[in-house]
Amino acid sequence: MFSRYYCTRRRYLLGNKTTIKSKILCGFCVTLLVLVFASVDVMVNENRIITQLFGQVTVDREFLNWNSVTQNMSELGRCKLVTAPQRTPVDLRIIVITYNRPNSTLRLLDSISKAHFEGDSILLEVWIDKSRNGNVSHETLATLGNFRFSSGECHIHVHKEHVGITGQWLHTWNPPRETPELAVIFEDDLTVSPYFYKYLKLVDRKYGHSPNVSGYSLQGKSIRHSSLVSDCCLEVDTKYPVFLYPTLGTSGFAPNRLPWIKFQDWLAEVKKNNQSVPFVPKHKATRWYKSFIATNKADSMWEMEYLYYTWKNQQYTVYPNFQDHRGLTFNWYEDGLHSTGKGRGKTEEQRNLVLEWTLDDQSLPSEPAYVDNRGVVIKTEVRKTET
């Protein structure tokens, strides 16, 4: 409009005697204005896109340059920030939960990237919690933005608000009943064996149909959880390559899909009706939880409802039983909610991870041995119940 006014006014002043010079000048003005408007439009659209991508993240003065993060995350093969979980099923959904340990998270992601996925469809999701006042770790975001995952998609989720360890565990995988996908949840201070997925596929195919199987733990060492015993660890004869145990192991846990959905439905009803869930009797976790209540740290322990639900319905977790307590995950026990940050050495990781593959379908029993919280092998089959 402005350019048309300028050209009309000039023709009036020249008595409508348009010259070549005036035509060139008018054209130049029009071109200049078009370029200006186009630049403004691009800037508006760019800001709108950035707002859509990062609008859920609270920015403070210590945060990184968001434009640079957008540029980094858009590069081929790198993790990208998304606003909603992908609903399309995959063969394996890897869920990594973190808060503000960028180096630990990167170490875990590096170990995941070296795993054998056998050409299956893989989705790697990293969920970042916010602080209680709504901030997110800029260092963690920047570190993840430079990570490349070559075996599938890599998505970064930032929770809209602080959800704590409970929200991270219970609400990051909400599969529909009909999905065939398998999911595994890792806390950020773990590393994994290259064979962790090979193992999960094997045990899920073998035992996933059982309503008594609540899920699959990847840890190779676990304590005995009965309050009636004082010494440490489970010692199950290695003639049992796997065993069923009443207490889940959180150092890498893959919920069995249908029992997990039923548990989530049950828990939603419990919360809706504001019910309190009883404690599991004679269980060490009950003693720990009561001590956390006394010190106002109860929200650091998410498992209590799950332990009660699986105990009530006689559901068990499948544990691996490799020689020397080797496992498919290694826990570094870094500074966090339940550890003091002493750390562990590289040689310990090498000694404790499964680095050679020996299992196959024929080497697994049709029904694993049942072990109670005292570490005693149950000789008789556990009664199956409907949940």
DRENGU-764371 format. One line per field, with one value per residue (C-alpha): residue number from 1; residue in one letter; x, y, z. Coordinates in nm, 4 decimals. Layout:
DRENGU-764371
resi	(NUM,...) .
resn	(A,...) .
X	(X,...) .
Y	(Y,...) .
Z	(Z,...) .
END
This chain:
DRENGU-764371
resi	(1,2,3,4,5,6,7,8,9,10,11,12,13,14,15,16,17,18,19,20,21,22,23,24,25,26,27,28,29,30,31,32,33,34,35,36,37,38,39,40,41,42,43,44,45,46,47,48,49,50,51,52,53,54,55,56,57,58,59,60,61,62,63,64,65,66,67,68,69,70,71,72,73,74,75,76,77,78,79,80,81,82,83,84,85,86,87,88,89,90,91,92,93,94,95,96,97,98,99,100,101,102,103,104,105,106,107,108,109,110,111,112,113,114,115,116,117,118,119,120,121,122,123,124,125,126,127,128,129,130,131,132,133,134,135,136,137,138,139,140,141,142,143,144,145,146,147,148,149,150,151,152,153,154,155,156,157,158,159,160,161,162,163,164,165,166,167,168,169,170,171,172,173,174,175,176,177,178,179,180,181,182,183,184,185,186,187,188,189,190,191,192,193,194,195,196,197,198,199,200,201,202,203,204,205,206,207,208,209,210,211,212,213,214,215,216,217,218,219,220,221,222,223,224,225,226,227,228,229,230,231,232,233,234,235,236,237,238,239,240,241,242,243,244,245,246,247,248,249,250,251,252,253,254,255,256,257,258,259,260,261,262,263,264,265,266,267,268,269,270,271,272,273,274,275,276,277,278,279,280,281,282,283,284,285,286,287,288,289,290,291,292,293,294,295,296,297,298,299,300,301,302,303,304,305,306,307,308,309,310,311,312,313,314,315,316,317,318,319,320,321,322,323,324,325,326,327,328,329,330,331,332,333,334,335,336,337,338,339,340,341,342,343,344,345,346,347,348,349,350,351,352,353,354,355,356,357,358,359,360,361,362,363,364,365,366,367,368,369,370,371,372,373,374,375,376,377,378,379,380,381,382,383,384,385,386,387) .
resn	(M,F,S,R,Y,Y,C,T,R,R,R,Y,L,L,G,N,K,T,T,I,K,S,K,I,L,C,G,F,C,V,T,L,L,V,L,V,F,A,S,V,D,V,M,V,N,E,N,R,I,I,T,Q,L,F,G,Q,V,T,V,D,R,E,F,L,N,W,N,S,V,T,Q,N,M,S,E,L,G,R,C,K,L,V,T,A,P,Q,R,T,P,V,D,L,R,I,I,V,I,T,Y,N,R,P,N,S,T,L,R,L,L,D,S,I,S,K,A,H,F,E,G,D,S,I,L,L,E,V,W,I,D,K,S,R,N,G,N,V,S,H,E,T,L,A,T,L,G,N,F,R,F,S,S,G,E,C,H,I,H,V,H,K,E,H,V,G,I,T,G,Q,W,L,H,T,W,N,P,P,R,E,T,P,E,L,A,V,I,F,E,D,D,L,T,V,S,P,Y,F,Y,K,Y,L,K,L,V,D,R,K,Y,G,H,S,P,N,V,S,G,Y,S,L,Q,G,K,S,I,R,H,S,S,L,V,S,D,C,C,L,E,V,D,T,K,Y,P,V,F,L,Y,P,T,L,G,T,S,G,F,A,P,N,R,L,P,W,I,K,F,Q,D,W,L,A,E,V,K,K,N,N,Q,S,V,P,F,V,P,K,H,K,A,T,R,W,Y,K,S,F,I,A,T,N,K,A,D,S,M,W,E,M,E,Y,L,Y,Y,T,W,K,N,Q,Q,Y,T,V,Y,P,N,F,Q,D,H,R,G,L,T,F,N,W,Y,E,D,G,L,H,S,T,G,K,G,R,G,K,T,E,E,Q,R,N,L,V,L,E,W,T,L,D,D,Q,S,L,P,S,E,P,A,Y,V,D,N,R,G,V,V,I,K,T,E,V,R,K,T,E,T) .
X	(0.0000,0.2778,0.4634,0.1459,0.0930,0.4533,0.4308,0.0932,0.2159,0.5255,0.3178,0.1012,0.4048,0.5440,0.2143,0.1709,0.4805,0.6269,0.9873,1.2040,1.3823,1.0620,0.9541,1.2869,1.2521,0.8968,1.0017,1.2900,1.0574,0.8138,1.0926,1.2403,0.9078,0.8339,1.1704,1.1043,0.7600,0.8966,1.1717,0.9232,0.6983,0.9877,1.0844,0.7267,0.6940,1.0322,0.9348,0.6040,0.7820,1.0305,0.7408,0.5660,0.8803,1.0021,0.6917,0.6658,1.0163,1.0602,1.3570,1.5626,1.8775,2.1054,1.9500,2.1255,2.0520,1.7336,1.8006,2.1262,1.9518,1.6900,1.9633,2.1547,1.8476,1.7410,2.0588,2.0205,2.0453,2.0370,1.7772,1.4894,1.2642,0.9005,0.5813,0.3948,0.4889,0.4785,0.1750,0.2802,0.4003,0.7602,0.9354,1.1139,1.0545,1.3558,1.2625,1.5433,1.4389,1.6618,1.6640,2.0014,2.2790,2.3886,2.7144,2.5476,2.2684,2.5150,2.7116,2.3905,2.2901,2.6346,2.5995,2.2481,2.3768,2.6167,2.3445,2.2362,1.8908,1.8803,1.7183,1.4041,1.2227,1.3552,1.2385,1.4634,1.2796,1.4561,1.2256,1.3582,1.1876,1.1572,1.2546,0.9847,0.9923,0.9468,1.3003,1.4753,1.8469,1.9879,2.3103,2.1178,1.9220,2.2351,2.4137,2.1225,2.0918,2.4334,2.3683,2.3244,2.1284,2.1727,1.9374,1.6099,1.4348,1.5485,1.2954,1.3419,1.0447,1.0381,0.7640,0.5248,0.5775,0.7732,0.6576,0.9305,1.0582,0.7018,0.5720,0.8807,0.8281,0.4503,0.3478,0.6088,0.4796,0.1039,0.0588,-0.2786,-0.3930,-0.3562,0.0038,0.2640,0.5566,0.7987,0.9275,1.2135,1.2745,1.6255,1.7297,2.0169,2.2995,2.3017,2.4899,2.3658,2.5002,2.5077,2.2754,2.0026,1.7486,1.8350,1.7588,1.4329,1.3045,1.3862,1.2184,0.9177,0.8565,0.8956,0.7051,0.5156,0.1857,0.1728,-0.0494,0.1903,0.4798,0.4707,0.7862,1.1560,1.4446,1.7844,1.9931,2.2217,2.2434,1.9667,1.9226,1.6802,1.3759,1.2281,1.2543,1.3083,1.6615,1.9497,2.2187,2.2406,2.1939,2.0005,2.1998,2.0031,2.1642,2.2783,2.1177,1.8179,1.9104,1.6224,1.3915,1.0713,1.0924,0.8130,0.9970,1.0817,1.4381,1.4559,1.8058,1.6519,1.2903,1.0645,0.6990,0.4943,0.2469,-0.0986,-0.0256,0.1235,-0.1917,-0.4086,-0.1889,-0.2165,-0.5966,-0.6100,-0.3828,-0.5930,-0.9013,-0.7112,-0.6047,-0.9491,-1.1121,-0.8350,-0.7674,-0.4618,-0.2765,-0.1682,0.1979,0.3347,0.3961,0.7450,0.9055,1.2208,1.0773,0.8000,1.0602,1.2511,0.9351,0.8326,1.1756,1.1338,0.7961,0.9620,1.2226,0.9760,1.1281,0.8427,0.8090,1.1536,1.0135,0.7599,0.7287,0.4965,0.1653,0.3287,0.4756,0.1365,-0.0444,0.1952,0.2006,-0.1799,-0.2118,0.0798,0.2796,0.6530,0.9434,1.1683,1.5337,1.8423,2.0746,2.4110,2.7357,2.8934,2.5787,2.6465,2.3574,2.2259,2.2679,2.5306,2.4390,2.6987,2.5259,2.5918,2.4781,2.0989,1.7837,1.9051,2.2825,2.5728,2.7653,3.0621,3.0816,3.2263,3.5200,3.5319,3.6685,3.3596,3.1379,3.3349,3.3158,2.9436,2.7948,2.7053,2.9518,2.9082,2.5796,2.5019,2.1229,1.8719,1.5122,1.6083,1.8189,1.5239,1.2710,0.9056,0.8326,1.1053,1.1743,0.9804,1.1878,1.0364,1.1624,1.3811,1.5659,1.4160,1.3219,0.9520,0.9128,0.5402,0.3708,0.2217,-0.1542,-0.2613,-0.5140,-0.7034,-0.6265) .
Y	(0.0000,0.2390,0.1714,0.2319,0.5663,0.6684,0.5884,0.7620,1.0709,1.0896,1.0635,1.3508,1.5689,1.4974,1.5637,1.1909,1.2012,0.8731,0.8341,0.5245,0.6565,0.6822,0.3310,0.1902,0.3778,0.2524,-0.1042,-0.0764,0.0452,-0.2391,-0.4995,-0.3532,-0.3574,-0.7139,-0.8244,-0.6440,-0.8015,-1.1457,-1.1153,-1.0157,-1.3079,-1.5541,-1.4190,-1.4501,-1.8075,-1.9006,-1.7641,-1.9495,-2.2799,-2.2264,-2.1495,-2.4696,-2.6760,-2.5170,-2.3542,-2.6197,-2.5369,-2.2616,-2.0445,-1.8573,-1.6480,-1.9532,-2.1293,-2.1888,-2.0111,-2.1787,-2.0902,-2.2830,-2.5805,-2.5784,-2.5757,-2.8593,-3.0758,-3.0365,-3.1976,-3.5461,-3.8314,-3.6210,-3.6363,-3.3962,-3.2270,-3.3313,-3.2237,-3.5560,-3.9252,-4.1139,-4.3417,-4.5545,-4.8872,-4.9993,-5.3243,-5.1623,-4.8329,-4.7412,-4.4939,-4.3099,-4.0983,-3.8179,-3.4827,-3.3105,-3.5661,-3.4947,-3.6911,-3.9982,-3.9815,-3.9528,-4.2517,-4.4577,-4.3472,-4.4376,-4.7891,-4.8213,-4.7191,-5.0163,-5.2746,-5.5390,-5.4462,-5.7008,-5.4613,-5.4097,-5.0767,-4.8857,-4.5610,-4.4012,-4.1597,-3.9431,-3.7892,-3.4891,-3.3846,-3.0237,-2.8856,-2.8019,-2.4391,-2.5336,-2.5156,-2.7715,-2.8520,-2.6593,-2.8617,-3.1869,-3.0517,-2.9233,-3.2558,-3.4563,-3.2230,-3.3384,-3.7119,-3.9241,-4.2503,-4.4532,-4.7430,-4.5503,-4.2296,-4.0394,-3.8122,-3.5790,-3.5038,-3.2334,-3.2791,-2.9850,-2.9689,-3.1429,-3.5075,-3.6611,-4.0163,-4.1488,-3.9663,-4.0612,-4.4312,-4.4570,-4.2198,-4.2346,-4.5580,-4.5739,-4.8361,-4.9154,-5.2702,-5.3750,-5.2594,-5.5349,-5.3188,-5.3929,-5.1130,-5.0873,-4.8124,-4.7028,-4.4547,-4.2355,-4.3797,-4.7165,-4.8663,-5.1654,-5.4845,-5.4987,-5.7997,-5.6414,-5.6343,-5.9842,-6.1007,-5.9043,-6.0432,-6.3948,-6.3845,-6.1875,-6.4387,-6.7235,-6.5903,-6.2791,-6.4659,-6.5548,-6.3347,-6.4162,-6.2376,-5.8685,-5.7828,-5.8430,-5.7093,-5.6676,-5.6472,-5.9319,-5.8794,-5.8142,-5.8204,-6.0499,-5.8367,-6.0247,-5.8354,-6.1748,-6.2036,-5.9740,-6.0654,-5.9201,-6.0934,-6.3484,-6.6614,-6.8779,-7.1884,-7.1125,-7.4341,-7.2003,-6.9637,-6.7349,-6.7239,-6.5542,-6.3219,-6.1251,-5.7897,-5.5972,-5.4864,-5.1215,-5.1274,-5.1697,-5.2913,-5.3898,-5.4137,-5.6952,-5.4965,-5.6314,-5.6670,-5.3131,-5.1721,-5.3444,-5.2055,-4.8529,-4.8864,-5.0109,-4.7302,-4.4672,-4.5924,-4.5882,-4.2274,-4.1254,-4.2574,-4.1188,-4.4624,-4.5633,-4.8772,-5.1202,-5.2023,-5.5415,-5.7263,-5.8400,-5.6583,-5.4485,-5.1855,-5.1232,-5.0500,-4.8183,-4.6346,-4.5722,-4.4238,-4.1980,-4.0829,-3.9884,-3.7802,-3.6275,-3.8166,-4.0525,-3.9115,-4.0514,-4.4065,-4.4858,-4.8640,-4.9119,-4.9382,-5.1592,-5.3890,-5.4237,-5.4834,-5.7548,-5.9174,-5.9179,-6.0705,-6.3123,-6.1646,-6.2069,-6.0435,-6.2537,-6.2178,-6.3328,-6.5706,-6.5560,-6.6762,-6.4425,-6.2277,-6.0736,-5.8679,-5.6846,-5.3520,-5.2016,-4.9483,-4.6784,-4.5667,-4.2008,-3.9178,-3.9078,-3.9861,-4.3162,-4.3165,-4.1081,-4.0717,-4.2915,-4.4092,-4.7311,-4.8129,-4.9124,-5.2556,-5.3221,-5.2501,-5.4937,-5.7615,-5.7221,-5.6869,-5.9768,-5.9357,-6.2766,-6.4272,-6.7835,-6.8089,-6.9377,-7.0537,-7.4164,-7.3281,-7.1626,-7.3719,-7.3605,-7.2312,-7.0640,-7.1472,-6.9378,-6.7723,-6.5944,-6.2763,-6.4835,-6.6228,-6.9704,-7.1589,-7.2561,-7.6086,-7.5979,-7.3895,-7.0621,-7.0412,-6.8313,-6.5579,-6.3088,-5.9410) .
Z	(0.0000,0.0908,-0.2406,-0.4441,-0.2686,-0.3362,-0.7089,-0.7488,-0.5703,-0.7909,-1.1098,-0.9832,-0.9155,-1.2620,-1.4263,-1.5045,-1.7195,-1.6040,-1.6909,-1.7029,-1.3973,-1.1948,-1.2988,-1.1792,-0.8510,-0.7967,-0.8707,-0.6301,-0.3531,-0.4124,-0.4055,-0.0880,0.0931,-0.0151,0.1246,0.4540,0.4965,0.4058,0.6659,0.9350,0.8424,0.8650,1.2070,1.3349,1.2088,1.3513,1.6922,1.6746,1.6005,1.8834,2.1179,2.0150,2.0708,2.3900,2.5349,2.8075,2.9344,3.1921,3.0980,3.3566,3.3345,3.3519,3.0549,2.7278,2.4003,2.2749,1.9108,1.9223,2.0800,1.8049,1.5425,1.7098,1.7566,1.3961,1.2639,1.1208,1.3731,1.6857,1.9599,1.9134,2.1652,2.1254,2.2980,2.3123,2.3175,1.9900,1.9936,1.6967,1.8431,1.8023,1.8851,2.1801,2.3602,2.5763,2.8493,3.0269,3.3257,3.4482,3.6221,3.6343,3.5760,3.2184,3.2287,3.3777,3.1217,2.8357,2.9663,2.9735,2.6228,2.4907,2.6311,2.4849,2.1430,2.1470,2.2092,1.9582,1.8278,1.5449,1.2976,1.5122,1.5366,1.8391,1.9983,2.2604,2.4900,2.7471,3.0079,3.2014,3.5223,3.6335,3.9707,4.2221,4.1108,3.7451,3.6047,3.3863,3.3760,3.0795,3.0936,3.0577,2.7606,2.5902,2.6400,2.5016,2.2056,2.0843,2.1230,1.8114,1.8126,1.4960,1.5759,1.5708,1.6705,1.9803,2.1504,2.4462,2.6717,2.9368,3.1937,3.2128,3.5891,3.8633,3.8811,4.0957,4.0772,4.1136,3.8079,3.6098,3.6731,3.6633,3.3860,3.1104,2.9555,2.9048,2.6338,2.4766,2.5392,2.1773,2.1287,2.0821,2.1933,2.4731,2.6968,2.9437,3.2015,3.3017,3.5676,3.4548,3.6680,3.4914,3.2009,3.0031,2.8529,2.4726,2.5087,2.7223,2.4386,2.3234,2.6774,2.7032,2.3734,2.4845,2.8272,2.7065,2.4284,2.6778,2.9794,2.8728,2.8343,3.2072,3.4302,3.7166,3.5427,3.6310,3.4383,3.3827,3.5859,3.4239,3.7405,3.8259,4.1998,4.4493,4.8240,5.0043,5.0813,5.3754,5.7043,5.8681,5.7265,5.8065,5.5546,5.2104,4.8887,4.6919,4.6228,4.3801,4.2340,3.8795,3.7588,3.7336,3.4461,3.5467,3.8484,3.9606,4.2610,4.4378,4.4448,4.1311,4.0586,3.9512,3.7999,3.4582,3.4615,3.1719,3.2785,3.1299,2.9220,3.0204,3.3958,3.3855,3.2246,3.4850,3.7621,3.6181,3.6004,3.9592,4.0818,3.9035,4.0916,4.4201,4.3642,4.2405,4.5577,4.7790,4.9226,5.1197,5.0137,5.2869,5.3356,5.2392,5.5669,5.6641,5.3711,5.3970,5.1646,5.4180,5.6843,5.4496,5.3480,5.7086,5.7755,5.4715,5.6021,5.9298,5.7451,5.4948,5.2005,5.1192,4.7663,4.6833,4.6807,4.4112,4.4499,4.7481,4.5602,4.2984,4.5627,4.7296,4.4001,4.2849,4.6312,4.6524,4.3040,4.3455,4.0602,4.0218,3.8408,3.6160,3.7211,3.5278,3.7097,3.5336,3.6871,3.9476,3.9640,3.6269,3.4993,3.1953,3.3792,3.6050,3.8740,3.9415,4.2644,4.2045,4.4264,4.4277,4.6225,4.7663,4.7344,4.8566,4.5332,4.6209,4.2626,4.1245,3.9043,3.5401,3.6274,3.8388,3.5401,3.3244,3.5942,3.6555,3.3062,3.0774,2.7905,2.6269,2.5120,2.6220,2.6561,2.4040,2.4089,2.4722,2.7780,2.9547,3.1492,3.0486,3.3996,3.6084,3.9705,4.2220,4.4946,4.7966,4.9621,5.1973,4.8966,4.9345,4.6189,4.6259,4.4993,4.4291,4.1605,4.2812,4.2467,3.9474,4.0161,3.8054,3.8694) .
END
